[in-house]
Amino acid sequence: QVQLSEFGGGLVQAGGSLSLSCIGSGRSFDNYAMGWFRQGPGKEREFVASISWTGGGATNYADSVKGRFTISRDDAKNTVSLHMTNLKPEDTAVYYCSADLYFSDYHLRTKNIEYWGQGTQVTVTS
């Protein structure tokens, strides 16, 4: 059974930092792009960041997080991480790990992503 499992969510004050990790199991994700989406209260799920498959090294970020969030992957451990700094209350959301074969339009594939994690809550207090 293929699974993506997120870790690291929690409560943090505005201006603080938090790191999320996602561990894949059931298959190798070496040839998959991976990424993070989030869904805030009363909002639709939105793209946060993505990283291309092994060796690609390309990343893409939503404008709202550019310069504050960093995505990385460790294929030896089948993991993808999201390091978040200078967090704002509007970053409060459930964060979802994801994996899909297509990187170029990853930010547009909310309804077509192949694999999703179960989500982890991030709450930023003012």
Beta strands, then each sheet from edge to edge (+ up, - down):
strand 1: 3-7
strand 2: 10-13
strand 3: 18-25
strand 4: 33-39
strand 5: 46-51
strand 6: 59-61
strand 7: 69-74
strand 8: 79-84
strand 9: 93-100
strand 10: 115-116
strand 11: 120-125
sheet 1: 1+ 3- 8+ 7-
sheet 2: 2+ 11+ 9- 4+ 5- 6+
sheet 3: 2+ 11+ 9- 10+
end
